[in-house]
Amino acid sequence: MTGAQKQIAIVGCGNAAQRHASNLRKMSNAVISGCHDTRIEAAEAFALANESRAYETLEALLDANPDGIVICTPPSTHVAIAEVALERGIRVLCEKPLAPTTSECESLADARGLACAFKFRHLKGARVLRDHIAMGGLGRILTIRGSALSDLSMAGRWFSDPSLSGGGVLLDNGVHLIDLCHYLVGPTESVCATIMGGKRGLAVEESAAIQMRMHCGATAELFVSWEAPAPMPPLLEIWGTEGYATLGYNYQILDSQKNCVRAEEANGTCVWNEVITNFVAFVNNESQPMARFEDGYSAVAVAEAAYASAVTHMWETPSQYCTFVR
């Protein structure tokens, strides 16, 4: 029944779960029905803060028959959790990356009930710019430049344990930029990358430079880092034969004469809120997910090819599992 409050459970009770929970609490058509974490003390604290119930096992949580679950655990566990939930007919929102490798993604037998949490698709300017590009407003896209930078220590956290994360900043932040490029201009044809260690000596990369050749004929250069103490630039800059655009929490679009066609400030836009609102609407059968399995798979495939390129020092072709639908 569409009008009833949907029961949304959360698996993994770390920082991402806290963000999703804070936005779920604002919704009138959804409620946090329960939570699970392998650290029972974390689950109990989360449940207390969100007036919910902590379950000791994933099976017990799923036996309570939630309408949807939000997976906020380390990437190595995503597919196994999603699989058992989807088999029960429970809809799933999975934090990025969908999995560390494409082979793990492919083990999902049926992913029709899956949504991927690519928050930057929900930026106010993302759909505006995507439509502008599709209508030829920037002409032929020539190149894209993007970055996601921070000076953030992941020492002692699961992000720096490759057995849990599958990789470092490339799988953490790089997949966001990769997906945003796919959303705007379509899929990646080939990848060349440099993977860098870092000042903290982690077992995973702390910086990565990625070059992409896109099927549309454009190129893209992306740089992501956990060790770059720099002001946050736009996530993406896009150059075309008929204009230029920037996309971040603010965005602007210029024409070929450098006149501003459209620009907008962030105005407090909360992309996390938009992610969870879109998921609850999906659970309610009111809309489709902003990002689906094929989007999550494609971002992982490009990251996987980038890791391979860092070893071979050659351009690598990402795996193509399913037809890419923009």
C-alpha positions as CSV (number, residue, x, y, z in Angstrom):
1,M,0.0,0.0,0.0
2,T,1.6,3.2,-1.2
3,G,0.3,5.4,1.6
4,A,1.7,3.3,4.4
5,Q,5.1,4.0,6.1
6,K,7.7,1.8,4.5
7,Q,9.9,-0.2,6.8
8,I,13.6,0.6,5.9
9,A,16.4,-1.4,7.7
10,I,20.0,-0.4,7.7
11,V,22.9,-2.9,7.6
12,G,26.2,-1.4,8.8
13,C,26.1,1.4,11.4
14,G,29.0,3.6,10.5
15,N,29.2,7.2,9.1
16,A,27.2,6.5,5.9
17,A,24.4,4.8,7.9
18,Q,24.2,7.9,10.2
19,R,23.7,10.2,7.2
20,H,21.0,8.0,5.7
21,A,19.3,7.6,9.0
22,S,19.2,11.4,9.6
23,N,17.4,11.8,6.3
24,L,15.1,8.8,6.8
25,R,13.9,10.4,10.1
26,K,12.7,13.4,8.2
27,M,10.4,11.4,6.0
28,S,6.7,10.9,6.7
29,N,6.4,7.8,4.5
30,A,9.3,5.7,5.8
31,V,10.6,4.6,9.2
32,I,13.9,3.0,10.3
33,S,12.6,-0.5,11.3
34,G,15.9,-2.0,12.4
35,C,19.6,-2.2,12.0
36,H,22.4,-4.8,12.1
37,D,26.2,-4.5,12.4
38,T,28.8,-7.2,13.1
39,R,29.7,-5.0,16.1
40,I,26.7,-5.4,18.2
41,E,27.6,-2.4,20.4
42,A,27.5,-0.2,17.3
43,A,24.1,-1.6,16.3
44,E,22.7,-1.0,19.8
45,A,23.9,2.6,19.9
46,F,22.5,3.2,16.4
47,A,19.2,1.7,17.4
48,L,19.0,3.8,20.5
49,A,19.7,7.0,18.6
50,N,17.1,6.2,15.9
51,E,14.4,4.7,18.1
52,S,14.8,1.4,16.3
53,R,15.8,-2.2,17.0
54,A,19.2,-3.8,16.8
55,Y,19.4,-7.3,15.4
56,E,22.3,-9.6,16.2
57,T,22.2,-11.3,12.8
58,L,21.4,-10.3,9.2
59,E,19.0,-13.2,9.0
60,A,17.0,-12.0,12.0
61,L,16.9,-8.5,10.5
62,L,15.6,-9.8,7.2
63,D,13.1,-12.2,9.0
64,A,11.4,-9.0,10.3
65,N,10.4,-8.4,6.6
66,P,11.5,-4.8,6.0
67,D,10.4,-3.3,2.7
68,G,13.9,-2.2,1.9
69,I,17.4,-2.2,3.3
70,V,20.3,0.2,3.0
71,I,23.7,-1.5,2.8
72,C,26.4,0.6,4.5
73,T,29.0,-2.1,5.2
74,P,32.5,-2.5,3.7
75,P,32.5,-3.2,-0.1
76,S,33.7,-6.8,0.2
77,T,30.3,-7.7,1.9
78,H,28.0,-5.8,-0.4
79,V,27.0,-8.5,-2.8
80,A,26.5,-11.2,-0.3
81,I,24.1,-9.0,1.7
82,A,22.3,-7.7,-1.4
83,E,21.9,-11.2,-2.7
84,V,20.0,-12.7,0.3
85,A,17.8,-9.6,0.6
86,L,16.9,-9.5,-3.1
87,E,16.1,-13.3,-3.0
88,R,13.5,-12.4,-0.4
89,G,12.0,-9.7,-2.6
90,I,13.4,-6.9,-0.4
91,R,14.6,-3.8,-2.3
92,V,18.2,-2.8,-1.7
93,L,20.1,0.5,-1.7
94,C,23.8,-0.3,-1.9
95,E,26.5,2.2,-1.0
96,K,29.3,2.5,-3.5
97,P,31.2,0.7,-4.8
98,L,28.8,-2.0,-5.7
99,A,31.6,-4.5,-5.1
100,P,35.4,-4.5,-5.4
101,T,35.4,-6.5,-8.7
102,T,33.1,-7.1,-11.6
103,S,33.1,-10.9,-11.0
104,E,31.6,-10.2,-7.6
105,C,29.0,-8.0,-9.2
106,E,28.1,-10.7,-11.7
107,S,27.3,-13.1,-8.9
108,L,24.0,-11.3,-8.3
109,A,21.5,-13.5,-10.0
110,D,18.7,-10.9,-10.2
111,A,19.4,-7.2,-9.5
112,R,16.1,-5.7,-10.6
113,G,15.4,-4.6,-7.0
114,L,18.8,-3.0,-6.6
115,A,19.6,0.8,-6.4
116,C,23.1,2.2,-6.2
117,A,23.9,5.2,-4.0
118,F,25.7,7.5,-6.4
119,K,24.9,10.7,-4.6
120,F,26.4,13.1,-7.1
121,R,23.8,12.1,-9.7
122,H,21.4,14.1,-7.4
123,L,23.3,17.4,-7.7
124,K,20.9,20.1,-8.8
125,G,23.0,20.7,-12.0
126,A,23.6,17.1,-13.0
127,R,20.3,16.5,-14.8
128,V,20.3,20.1,-16.2
129,L,23.8,19.6,-17.6
130,R,23.0,16.1,-18.9
131,D,20.0,17.3,-20.8
132,H,21.9,20.3,-22.1
133,I,24.7,18.0,-23.4
134,A,22.1,15.6,-24.9
135,M,20.4,18.5,-26.8
136,G,23.8,19.5,-28.2
137,G,24.1,22.6,-26.1
138,L,27.9,22.1,-25.6
139,G,28.4,20.8,-29.1
140,R,30.7,17.8,-29.4
141,I,32.2,17.0,-26.1
142,L,36.0,17.3,-26.2
143,T,37.3,16.6,-22.8
144,I,36.3,16.4,-19.1
145,R,38.5,17.1,-16.1
146,G,37.5,16.1,-12.6
147,S,38.8,15.8,-9.1
148,A,37.7,14.8,-5.6
149,L,40.3,15.9,-3.1
150,S,40.8,15.7,0.7
151,D,43.5,15.4,3.3
152,L,42.0,12.6,5.3
153,S,43.7,9.7,7.2
154,M,42.1,6.3,6.6
155,A,44.7,4.6,8.9
156,G,43.0,2.1,11.1
157,R,39.7,2.2,9.2
158,W,38.3,-0.5,6.9
159,F,39.0,1.8,4.0
160,S,42.7,1.1,4.3
161,D,42.2,-2.7,4.6
162,P,42.2,-4.1,1.0
163,S,40.5,-7.4,2.2
164,L,37.5,-5.2,3.1
165,S,37.7,-2.3,0.8
166,G,39.1,-3.9,-2.3
167,G,41.2,-0.8,-2.9
168,G,41.8,2.8,-1.8
169,V,40.7,6.2,-2.9
170,L,40.0,5.0,-6.5
171,L,37.2,2.7,-5.3
172,D,36.1,5.2,-2.6
173,N,35.9,8.5,-4.4
174,G,37.0,7.6,-8.0
175,V,33.8,5.6,-8.7
176,H,31.8,8.7,-8.0
177,L,33.5,10.7,-10.7
178,I,33.5,7.8,-13.1
179,D,29.8,7.4,-12.7
180,L,29.2,11.1,-13.1
181,C,31.0,11.0,-16.4
182,H,28.9,8.0,-17.5
183,Y,25.7,9.8,-16.4
184,L,26.6,12.9,-18.4
185,V,28.2,11.6,-21.6
186,G,27.9,7.8,-21.7
187,P,30.3,4.8,-21.1
188,T,34.0,4.5,-21.1
189,E,35.9,2.8,-23.9
190,S,39.4,2.4,-22.4
191,V,41.3,3.5,-19.3
192,C,44.9,4.3,-18.4
193,A,45.8,5.0,-14.8
194,T,48.6,5.8,-12.3
195,I,48.0,4.5,-8.8
196,M,50.1,6.2,-6.0
197,G,50.9,5.1,-2.5
198,G,50.8,7.9,0.1
199,K,52.4,9.7,3.0
200,R,50.6,7.5,5.5
201,G,52.0,4.3,4.1
202,L,48.6,2.5,3.8
203,A,48.2,-0.9,2.1
204,V,46.0,0.8,-0.5
205,E,46.5,3.8,-2.8
206,E,45.9,7.3,-1.4
207,S,45.9,9.0,-4.8
208,A,45.0,8.0,-8.3
209,A,45.2,9.7,-11.7
210,I,42.8,8.2,-14.3
211,Q,42.6,8.9,-18.1
212,M,39.5,7.7,-19.9
213,R,38.5,7.5,-23.5
214,M,34.8,7.8,-23.8
215,H,32.6,6.0,-26.4
216,C,31.3,9.5,-27.5
217,G,34.8,10.4,-28.6
218,A,35.7,12.7,-25.6
219,T,38.5,12.1,-23.2
220,A,38.4,12.5,-19.4
221,E,41.1,13.1,-16.8
222,L,40.2,12.4,-13.2
223,F,42.3,12.9,-10.1
224,V,41.3,11.6,-6.6
225,S,43.3,11.8,-3.4
226,W,43.1,11.4,0.4
227,E,46.3,13.4,0.8
228,A,45.7,16.6,-1.2
229,P,45.0,19.5,1.2
230,A,43.4,21.7,-1.4
231,P,40.2,23.7,-1.7
232,M,37.4,21.7,-3.3
233,P,37.3,22.6,-7.0
234,P,34.2,21.7,-9.1
235,L,33.8,17.9,-9.4
236,L,33.8,18.2,-13.1
237,E,34.7,20.7,-15.9
238,I,33.4,19.9,-19.3
239,W,34.7,21.4,-22.6
240,G,32.7,21.2,-25.8
241,T,33.0,22.7,-29.3
242,E,30.1,25.0,-28.4
243,G,30.5,25.7,-24.7
244,Y,31.9,24.9,-21.3
245,A,30.4,23.9,-18.0
246,T,31.3,23.2,-14.4
247,L,29.5,20.8,-12.1
248,G,29.7,20.6,-8.3
249,Y,27.3,21.8,-5.6
250,N,27.3,24.9,-7.7
251,Y,27.1,24.7,-11.4
252,Q,27.4,27.0,-14.5
253,I,27.0,26.5,-18.2
254,L,28.6,28.9,-20.7
255,D,28.0,29.1,-24.5
256,S,30.6,29.4,-27.2
257,Q,30.8,33.2,-26.6
258,K,31.5,32.6,-22.9
259,N,28.1,34.0,-22.0
260,C,26.4,32.4,-19.0
261,V,23.5,30.2,-20.2
262,R,22.6,29.0,-16.7
263,A,24.1,29.0,-13.3
264,E,22.9,28.2,-9.8
265,E,24.3,28.1,-6.3
266,A,24.0,25.0,-4.1
267,N,21.4,26.6,-1.8
268,G,21.8,23.9,0.8
269,T,21.2,21.0,-1.5
270,C,21.6,17.7,0.4
271,V,22.4,14.9,-2.0
272,W,22.2,12.4,0.7
273,N,18.6,13.3,1.3
274,E,17.9,13.0,-2.4
275,V,19.4,9.5,-2.5
276,I,17.2,8.2,0.3
277,T,14.1,10.0,-1.0
278,N,14.6,8.3,-4.4
279,F,15.1,4.9,-2.8
280,V,11.9,5.2,-0.7
281,A,10.0,6.2,-3.9
282,F,11.5,3.1,-5.6
283,V,10.3,0.9,-2.7
284,N,6.9,2.5,-3.1
285,N,6.9,1.7,-6.8
286,E,6.6,5.4,-7.5
287,S,9.8,5.8,-9.5
288,Q,12.9,4.1,-10.7
289,P,16.3,4.4,-9.0
290,M,18.5,7.2,-10.2
291,A,21.3,4.6,-10.5
292,R,20.8,0.9,-11.0
293,F,22.9,-2.3,-11.2
294,E,24.4,-1.5,-14.6
295,D,25.6,1.8,-13.4
296,G,27.3,0.3,-10.3
297,Y,28.8,-2.4,-12.4
298,S,30.1,0.0,-15.0
299,A,31.9,2.2,-12.4
300,V,33.5,-0.9,-10.9
301,A,34.5,-2.1,-14.3
302,V,36.4,1.1,-15.1
303,A,38.1,1.1,-11.7
304,E,39.1,-2.5,-12.2
305,A,40.5,-1.6,-15.6
306,A,42.4,1.3,-14.0
307,Y,44.0,-1.0,-11.5
308,A,45.1,-3.3,-14.3
309,S,46.5,-0.4,-16.3
310,A,48.6,0.7,-13.3
311,V,50.3,-2.7,-13.5
312,T,50.5,-3.1,-17.3
313,H,51.2,0.6,-18.0
314,M,48.9,0.2,-21.0
315,W,45.3,1.2,-21.9
316,E,42.9,-1.3,-20.6
317,T,39.3,-2.0,-21.7
318,P,36.6,-2.2,-19.0
319,S,34.5,-5.3,-18.8
320,Q,31.1,-5.0,-20.5
321,Y,28.5,-7.1,-18.7
322,C,25.3,-5.6,-19.8
323,T,24.0,-3.0,-22.3
324,F,24.8,0.4,-21.0
325,V,21.6,2.5,-20.8
326,R,22.1,6.3,-20.2
